[in-house]
């Protein structure tokens, strides 16, 4: 009996259990993209992140996830799908425990990056297990449909679970939830998951390609997020951007000319459907990941909702994704993939446009430029007293200046929408600042 036949024979005997197990692992992977969003204000308060640094709690995970995804797929082919799948799960659980006990920014970001590596191993291995374990046709389509639905379910339910856990237990619980899920996978995996080895002539991992693409993406994102405090023309922005371009160019050279078995053969981009599908995914998740991040801060920082209330605000999206995911395969079979994708993208764009039409943040308050001894939260509170009609958001920065002139106050406050008179607001805030004037 050849390996593929043996794999499918084992999977047939345990098909439902195998599908539940691999989908549970995939759910855990996607869950950790979104579950942190609602907990971000609590993490910032406990570990002292700036708003720029806070983005890296999300970026550290997603960048290593994306960068090492292809390497994880190659490893599952060369080392065995079950071995790699369970190894990635163990790494993910260990990193989650480290995140939960992290007492510093560096430890948390490092553990989040390690989580991303574990996710990059689990996701392609679980997909390979499904495609090799289920017979082509109805069984495989059903399994792939359930596996794909985990992305929507994990992404949308993450904000709800994040709110409940953050408010009820504390932000470390959003990482500890991975432990029982991962333990279940590790306990049942050796019995349910077939080993599976792909027959390949080459044994080349192409680690250089994985490192280059991850480093290039990281440098580009770092350069972009630095524009919150620096201009686009400053060396602190142009340097990382230039480094990212160079690393990605080297990645293209390695994949196109040097690697004997590249992770990403450049010829695949000649396929129109692949280019279109990748563009759709990039556009969709660029909008939704950013929306989850900023809406979580908006609900808690501007509307003063609790973490649980913020999570519940995302419940309609969770239910919508569950419903749409269950019916999507039927719609594709009846109307075709192009029409279904077009309707889905138009629906997503309409939702984001409706969010854009909601009352915007009108005044952004930061610590930058404030007198020593006074923080931006006190400034934001004073601004809310003076102008309760405004939508005001406070984000932390750095408080180092001792001067108390109007220019310093204006540096700490930024009008984001329709302009309004600042004089009365500044006069009221100066009364509060006098309480914090150095003696």
C-alpha positions, 0 to 999 in steps of 0.5 A: 500500500503506497503512502497516499493510500495508507493515509486516506485509509486511516483518514477514512476510519477517523474522518470526522475526528481528523477534520475537527482536530486540524480545524481546531488547530487552524482556528487557534492560529487565526484566533490569535490574529484578532483576539489581542485587539480588544486587549490592546488598551489593557496590554498598553496600560500594564506594559507601557507600550506607546501606540506605535509599539502597540501595533507590533503586538499584532505585527510581530505575529502576522509578519512571522506568520506570513514570512515563514508560511512557505517554509512551514509547508516545505517542512511538512513535505520533507519531515512528515505532516504529522510530525511537523503539525504536532511540532508547530502546535507544541511551539505555539502553545509554549509561545502562548504561555510565554506571552501570558507571563510576559512582564516586559515589552521585549518578552511579549513581542519576542513570544508573539513572533515565536507564535507566528512561527508556530502558526506558519508551521501549523497552517500549511501542515493542516491544509496538506493533511486535509488535501491528502487525507480526503478523497477528491470531490465531495469529501475534500470540498466539504473538508476544505470548506470547513477548514476555510471557515475557520479563518472567518470564525477565528477572526470574528469570534476573537474580538468577542472572546478577547473582550470577555477574557480581558474584562473577566480574567485579564489580558494574559487569559487571551493567550492562555486559552490556546493551552487547552486547545493545543493540548487537545491537539497534541493529545489526540494528534498521534492517533488521528493524524496520518504521518504522510511524507511527500515524495520529493527529489529535492530536500532543500528547505530554502531557508534563505528565501524565508529569512529574506521575505520575512526581513523585507516585510518587517523592515517595510512595516517598521518604516511605515509605522515610524511615520507617526512621529517622523516625516516620510523624508526622514532617515528613520523612515527612509532607511527601513523602507530602503532596507525592505526593498533591498531584502525583497529584491534579494528574495526575488533573485534567490527565488528566481535564479539561485535556489534549486527548489524555491519556496515561491517559484516566480513563474506562478505569478503568470497565472491570472487567477492566482494574481487575482486571488492574492489581490483580493486577499490582500485588499480584504484583510488589509481593510479588516485587520486595520479595522479590528485594531482601530475600532477596538481602540475607538470603542474603549478610548473614545466611547469608553466601552468596557472590553466585554462591550467592545467584544459584543459590538463585533458579535454581528460580524461574527454571526455574519461570517459564520452564516456566509461561510456556511452558504458560500460553497453552495453559492459558488456551485450555483453562481460561480466563483467570480460572482460570489467574490464580487458580491462579497467584496462589495459587501465588505466595502459597503460595511467599511464605508458605513463605518467611515460615515460614523462620528469621527475622532475630532481631537487626538490627545498625546503626551508629546510636548506636555509639561513634566509631571502631567500626562496626556490622560489628564489633558484628555480628561480636561479637554472632555470637561471643556468640550464634552461634545467632542470625540476625543481619543488619548494615545500615549507618547512621551512626556519630556518637555517642561515648558507650559506655553500654548505651543506645547499644548497644541503639540499635545492636541491634534484636530483630526476633522472639522476645525474648531476654536482652540482658544477656549479649550486651551484656556480651560486646560491651562487651569488644570496644567497649573496644578502640575506646574513644577514648584 
